[in-house]
């Protein structure tokens, strides 16, 4: 796959622009195929690739919110599956039609863990109240978007940090791919160690990665999608030969399901809008609890705010949709749909829905317009009908695509201007903290704080945009929240039972 080189004004060079055969009218005209240098087939393939890389969320989100220690405490499992698909489908289609960008949305990992293990399991909130917290967080972010503050902050970030954010997300995606593929796992005496390489699950990852890299090197169109499909078929064969326990695949993955359709009874839609009644009663709790809720909303808002900002910058850079200053035209519309995703996710009881870094997989397949996102959305809606089939693709089959996408985004490091310590260290902190803490927001926080500090001590404080001072202060509060909760009686979460 070729990376198109761009002129200083952001236009594609004449020798690199791929002019589609279709005339610029109808669907091609609405999504501006000619301007973006894409075709209908490319957009469809990109959408399918992004969906297959994201499809794990259909079962991972309900398993976090409704299974294990949350069984009986969280929202019911099947309705959460339906709501996860429905929310993602609506938001992906909205993103594609409203912004014409290939950004896909679904329930955000990390935020759903806060809902499950902090609000519900530790603090004792009923799940309707926990989801109401998410809805309030989304409303606050929407206000920031409508007032223009969110876009202004994005534009205040220096181009070097924007590039570092994109590279950091690439390393994050690559690390996720290695973890999902089984090459890396949590260690006993070390934070991470080499995974179990003698399992059929790892063999699936290794074959898929070799196939993806080889096809990419040979510039084969659809390389990532081809590798996912072949790796999935291999996984099904290996699981049938070695058995479920020995193969190492997740439950329900890499096997043909016995049931193909969900029962579309009213009960399976019971989580939709269930938190509405809790949105006002939430604030009628005792003072200490209300303050705790406010702190949780603030931390969720800050995390959601900068996770999305980093994803939009990173994927926009990878798609070459940004200008010379790293700005994405029409950012307000992107951020508005994303902020409404938090509101909708809360009201649908799926946790906050956010723009996915896996969108970069579709971009790597050539996706450049909103049609890619629309295709992802339609597939999520169809997945309600065939959710068991969507779940057969194992993580080891999609992990190679994440590794390759991470590599492609990492190549943007060449575009960073490596100056003095006040430029290099913030970029390094941004890039390395993201994968090490499994958080885009933490990486951005480390980069911003070190950037402001080093510019100040080197006598270049005037180079720092005033808004970055405010953001750095907000991140200080963000990191101080555990200290605040520990120091103020009544704010600390109770010990787990």
C-alpha positions, 0 to 999 in steps of 0.5 A, a space after each residue: 500500500 502506498 502512502 500518498 505524499 502531500 504538498 505544503 498546501 495539503 493537496 495530493 500530488 498529481 502523480 500520486 492521486 488515484 482518480 476513480 473511474 466513477 464520475 463525481 455524482 451520486 454516492 461518489 459526489 456526496 462523499 467526494 471520492 475524486 477529491 479524496 482519491 478513493 473508489 467505492 470498492 476501496 471504501 467498502 473494503 476499508 469499512 469491512 476491515 475496520 468492522 472486523 478489527 472492532 467486532 470484538 467489542 460486541 462481546 467484550 463490552 457485555 462481558 465487562 459490564 455484565 459477566 463475572 463479578 458484575 453478573 446480577 449487578 450490571 445490565 443484563 448480558 443479551 440486552 447489552 449486546 444489542 445496545 452495544 451494536 445499536 449504539 455503534 451502528 447509529 453513531 458510525 453512520 452519523 459520523 460518516 454522513 455528518 463529517 465525511 471522515 472514516 472514523 468509527 465509534 463504539 463503546 470505549 474500553 477503559 471507560 466501561 471498566 470504570 463503570 463496572 469495577 469502580 462505580 458499580 462493584 466498588 462504590 455500590 451504584 446500581 447500573 442505571 446510576 452508573 450509566 447516568 454518570 456517563 450520560 452527564 459526562 457526555 453532556 459536559 463534553 457536548 457543551 465544550 464542543 458547542 462552545 468551540 473550546 474543544 476545537 480551540 484546544 486541539 488547534 493550540 497544540 504545537 505540530 510537534 506534539 500532534 505528530 508525537 500523539 499520532 506516533 504514540 497511538 501507533 505504538 499503542 495499537 502495535 502493543 495491543 496487537 502483540 497482547 491480543 496475539 499472545 506474543 506479550 502477556 503480563 509477567 509474574 516478576 516483570 510487568 510484561 513477558 513473552 507469551 505462550 508461543 506453543 499454542 494454536 492461538 499464537 500460531 494463528 497470530 504468527 501466520 496472520 502477521 506473516 501474511 499481512 506483512 508479506 501482502 503489504 510488502 507486495 502492495 496487495 490491495 486488501 492485505 489486512 482484510 485477506 489476512 483476517 479472513 485466512 487467519 480466522 479460517 485457520 483458527 476454526 480448523 485449529 480449534 476443531 483439531 486441538 479442542 477448545 481448551 488446548 487451542 487457547 481461543 476465547 469462548 465462542 471464538 473460532 467456532 461455528 455457532 449453533 445459534 445464528 439469530 438473537 431473539 428480538 423480544 422487548 426484553 432484549 431492548 430493556 437497557 435502552 433509555 433505562 438510566 433516564 430516571 437516574 439522571 436527576 436522582 443521582 445528584 440527590 445523594 449525600 454531599 460526599 457522594 455527590 462530590 465523588 460523582 463530580 470527581 468521577 465525571 471530571 476524570 471521565 470527561 478529561 480522559 474521554 476528551 483527550 482520548 478522542 482528540 488523540 485518535 482524531 489527530 492520529 488517524 487524520 494524520 495517517 489518512 493525510 486529511 490534515 493540513 500543514 499545521 496538523 488541523 483537520 477541517 470540520 473538526 467541530 462536527 467530528 467532536 460533536 458526534 463523538 461527544 453525543 456518543 458519550 450521551 447515547 452510550 450512557 442512555 443506552 447503558 453501553 458506557 461511553 461510545 468514542 472514536 476508535 483507534 482501530 479506525 486506522 485499520 480501514 484507513 490503511 486499506 485506503 478508506 478516506 471518506 465517511 462511507 467507510 464509517 457508514 459501512 462499519 455502522 451498517 455492519 454493526 446493525 446487521 451484527 444484531 441479527 448475526 452477533 454469534 457469527 461476528 463473534 467467531 473472529 478471534 482476537 489472534 486473527 485481527 491482532 496482525 492488522 493492529 500490529 501493521 497499522 501501528 507500524 504505519 502510524 509509527 513511521 510518522 516519527 520521521 516528520 517530527 522536528 527533533 530539536 532540544 530537550 524541550 521538544 524531544 522529551 515531551 514527544 518521547 513522553 507522549 509516545 511511550 506513556 500511551 502504550 505503557 499505561 494503556 491510555 491515550 489520555 495519560 500519554 497526552 497528559 505526560 506530553 503536555 505537562 513536560 512540554 509546559 514545564 520544559 518550555 518554562 525552565 528554558 525561558 521559552 514560556 512565551 511559546 506555550 499557548 495560554 490554553 495549554 497552561 489551562 490544560 496542564 493545570 487540568 491534568 495536574 488535578 486529574 493526576 491529583 484525584 487519588 490524593 484528593 480522595 485519599 485525603 478527604 473523608 468520605 471521598 475514598 471508595 470503600 474497600 472491595 467486599 
